[in-house]
Amino acid sequence: MVEKILIIDDDIEILSLIYDALSDEGYIVYNAENSKEALRYLNEHIDLILMDVMMPGKSGFELCREIRDMIDCPIIFITAKTEERDMMEGLAIGGDDYITKPFSIKVLKARVAAHLRRDKRNINRERKFISFDNLNIDIKSREVLFHGVNIQMTKREFDIIELLAMNCGQVFSKERIYESIWGYDAEGDSSTVSEHIKKVRTKLAKVDPDVKYVDTVWGVGYRWNTQKKGSGEIA
């Protein structure tokens, strides 16, 4: 499932900058220039909110207080207010993180990805299996099973499979996969993702040669194939 992100900021240039950056990562992004406009999107099952603090009319803090009981997705404040008491207030009223202006787009994308991963882990804490016909992915034991037989995967290979299969059909760029799995501060680059994808494909093809589980979307990235095995069942 593709994550939905709502950006709330009265600065049109910042709004456009963040919108383009997150859209390029494959997210569905909604823009709002003020709190009143933002309320219209709350029925869209938003997965994360990026919210400016200082806006005309209702401030980001006031909006957070109003909606926090209605939604449980992560809220990240983006603001030029750098005083410790302001940050403490934002976190106390239900915010999950703080990004101060000016900010790095790369850091913002990494923070967004980290919060979405954490939120997804919480939601799926009790889920154990993702099933695609005869292929089963055991999240708890970190095993990939075909007809009940374990396919040996390295830690990174399993992490890639879990990321793609949990978001079946969503396209992930090499850069996004690298940041999600290796981490923002990791030494190296996204070129290693292609090698790991190749190894995953080889191992899966040995047991199920008729299905290409990981698709390449040329010029964009990779996604878990939904065409032959359905969207998967999570139990």
N, C-alpha and C positions, 0 to 999 in steps of 0.2 A: 504494500500500500504506500502510495506517495504521500509524504508528510506535507501538511498545510501550515504555512507560516503567515502571521499577520504582522505587518510593520506599521507602527503609528508614529508619525513625526510631521511637524508642520513645516520643516525645511524640505522643499521639493527636491533639491539637489541630492541631499542625503537619502531621501526616500527612493529616488531613482537609482542611486548608486547601489544601495543595499538590494533593491528589487532585482536589478540586473545580475548582481553577484550570486544571489541565492537561486534565481531562476536558472542560471547556468549550471548549478549543482543538481538540478532536476526536481527541486521543490515546487509545489504550487504556492504562489505568493500573492497575498492580498495587501493593498495599500490603503491607508487611511490617514488623512491630514489632521484629524482632531478626534477627540474622544467620542463625540456624537456620531461621527461617521464610523468609528471603530465598532460601536455597539451593533451595527447592522450585520457584522460578519461573525458574531458569536455563535450563530446557529450553523456555521459551516464546519463544525467539529475541528476547530483549530488545534494543531499539535504544539505550537510554540508561538509566543508573542514577543516581539521586539518593540519596546515602548520608550519614547522620549519622555522626560520628566517635565520640562518646562514647555508647556503648550498654551496657546490662548484658550480661554474658557476653562474647562476642567483639566487639571494637571494630570500627569501620569500617575502620581501617587494617589490622587483622588479616584481616578478610574480603576486603579488596582484594587483599592478598598471596595469599590462598588461591585466588581466582577469576580473577586477571588472566591466567593462562596458559590458562584455559578459555574466556574471552570476550574480544572485541576492541572492544566498544562503548564509547562515552565514559562515564567515571565522574566525576560532580561531587560533591565533598564539601560537605555543609552542616553548619556547626559554629559553636559559640561560641568555639572556640579561635582566637585571632587572632595568636599569636606567629609570627614569621617562620619559626622552625625547624619549627613544626608544619606550616605550609603547604609548606615545602620537602620535609618527609618525605612528605606526602601525594602530592605531584607525583612524587617520586622512586620511590615504590612502584607507580606506574601510574595515579594519578589524573590527570584532564585539566583540572580547574578546581576553584576554591574559592569558595564563597559563605558569607559569615559572617552569623551571626544577631546581631540581627534583620535581616531582609532585605525588600526590596520584591518583591512578587509580579510586578509588571511587569518588573523586572530579571531575576527568575528565569526567567520565560517567554521573555524575549529571549535569555538565555544558552542555554536548552534548545534553542530554535529554531536558534541559531547553530551549536551543536555538531552537531545533526542534519544541518544543511545541509552542514557541513564533512565529516562522515562520509559522507554520500551522494555528495559530489563525489569523495571518495577511492575509494569503491566503484565508481562509474560512470566513472572516469577514461578507461577504454578504450572505453566505449560511445559510439557516434556518432549513431545514429538512433533516434527513436521513431516508429513507423509506425502509422497508423490508416487502413487501406485505401489510398486515393489521397492522403492527407495525410501528409507526412513532415516531421518536425522534426529538423533537423540541429543537434545540440548543439554540435559543434566549430566549425562556421562560423556558428552562430546564425542559421540560415535556416529559414523555414517554406515548404515546397514543396507545391504541389498539382498532380498530374500532371507533376511536374518543374519547374513554373513558380514562381519565387520570389514570395511575397507579402510586400511590404515592411512590416516592423514596426519600430517604434522600440525602443530598448533596453529601456524599461520594459515595453512590450507583449510583447516576446519573453520577458523575465524572468517575467512572469505566466503565459504559455503554458507555459514550461518547468516552473515550479513546479507548476501544475495537472496537466499531462500526465505528469510524472514520478511523480505521486501520484494516478494515475487513479482516480476514484471517491471520493477523500477530500474531505470538505468543509472549506474554509478560510474563516474569518471575514474580513471586510474588514480588521479590526485586525491579524490574523495575517499576511495578505498584505502589508500596509503595512510591518510590522516586518521581515518576511523580505526584502523587496525594497528598500525605501527606507532601512531601518536604524532602530535604536532612537533614535538621536540626530537623525534627520532633522527639518527644520522643515516643518510642515504637518500634515495629519491624514488619516485613512483615507478620507475622502469622495472623495479623488482616485482611489481604486481603482475606484469605480463608473464613472467617466468612462473610464478606461483599458480596463475590461472591455467597455464599450459600443463603443469603437473596435475592439477585437479582434474582437468579434462581427460588426461591420459589414464588416470586411475579409474574414473567413472566409465570411460569407454571400454575398458577391459572387461567390466562386468555387465555393461548395458550398451553395446555398440550401436544400437538402433536409435538412441536418443542423445542429442547434444544438449546437455543440461544447462551449460553456460553459453549464452549467445554473445557475440561481439556486435555492438552497434557502431558501425564505422564512423570514426571521427568524434564519437561521444564517449563510449566506454563499454561496460558489460552489464548484463542482466540475467537473471535466472529464467530459463525458457519456460513459458506457460503454454506453448502451442500444443504439445503432445501429452503432457502429464497433468494438465489442469492447473489450478492456482494453488494447490496444496491444501492439506488439512492440518490444522494445528490442534493438538489434543493436550 
